Amino acid sequence: MDHYQFDTQTLITGCTLNEDELRETITSKFEGNSLILGGDNDLMKVHFHTNYPGSVIDYCATLGDIFDVVIENMDRQAAGKKG
């Protein structure tokens, strides 16, 4: 299993893709793992582990209105530091 440093999360309203399309697009465009999606076009939650969280968030912003963006450094958390 590859190691990815950042837990990247956001909510999207007005998402232009359904859950299956979004899953396919994220996994083909971005290196990472632990992708969890939920919701519909009115409100979609994206959770993804990656080393390039900014790229994932920038992409999500092209799909609708993003909010509640969270990027946590899992290496820091594993070391007992604030992530």
C-alpha positions in Angstrom: 0.0 0.0 0.0 1.3 3.4 -0.9 1.6 6.1 1.7 -0.3 9.4 1.3 0.3 12.2 3.7 -2.9 14.3 3.5 -6.4 13.5 4.4 -8.4 15.8 2.0 -12.1 16.5 2.5 -14.6 18.9 1.0 -18.3 19.3 0.5 -19.6 20.3 -3.0 -23.0 21.7 -3.8 -24.3 21.7 -7.4 -21.8 18.9 -8.4 -21.9 18.4 -12.1 -21.1 14.6 -11.8 -22.9 11.8 -10.1 -21.1 9.6 -7.5 -19.9 7.0 -10.0 -18.6 9.6 -12.5 -16.9 11.5 -9.7 -15.2 8.3 -8.4 -14.0 7.4 -11.9 -12.6 10.9 -12.5 -10.8 11.3 -9.2 -9.2 7.9 -9.3 -8.0 8.4 -12.9 -6.8 12.0 -12.4 -5.2 11.9 -9.0 -2.8 9.6 -7.2 -4.2 8.6 -3.8 -6.4 6.1 -1.9 -9.2 5.8 0.6 -11.7 7.6 -1.6 -15.1 8.0 0.1 -17.9 9.8 -1.7 -21.4 10.3 -0.5 -24.5 12.3 -1.5 -25.9 13.7 -4.7 -25.8 16.8 -6.9 -27.3 18.9 -4.1 -24.5 17.9 -1.6 -21.6 15.6 -2.3 -18.9 14.8 0.3 -15.4 14.0 -1.0 -12.8 12.3 1.2 -9.5 11.3 -0.3 -5.9 10.6 0.9 -3.3 12.1 -1.4 0.1 13.9 -1.5 -1.4 16.7 -3.6 -4.5 18.0 -1.7 -4.5 21.4 -3.4 -4.9 19.7 -6.8 -7.9 17.7 -5.6 -9.6 20.7 -4.0 -8.9 22.8 -7.1 -10.6 20.1 -9.3 -13.6 19.8 -6.9 -14.0 23.6 -7.2 -14.6 23.2 -11.0 -17.6 20.9 -10.2 -19.7 23.2 -8.1 -19.5 25.3 -5.0 -17.0 23.9 -2.4 -17.1 24.5 1.3 -15.9 22.9 4.6 -12.5 22.2 3.1 -10.3 20.2 5.4 -6.7 19.1 4.8 -5.1 17.2 7.6 -1.4 16.1 7.7 -1.7 12.4 8.8 2.1 12.2 9.3 1.9 14.9 12.0 -1.1 13.2 13.5 0.7 9.9 13.7 3.6 11.7 15.5 1.1 13.0 18.1 1.2 16.5 16.7 -1.7 18.7 15.6 -2.6 17.7 12.0 
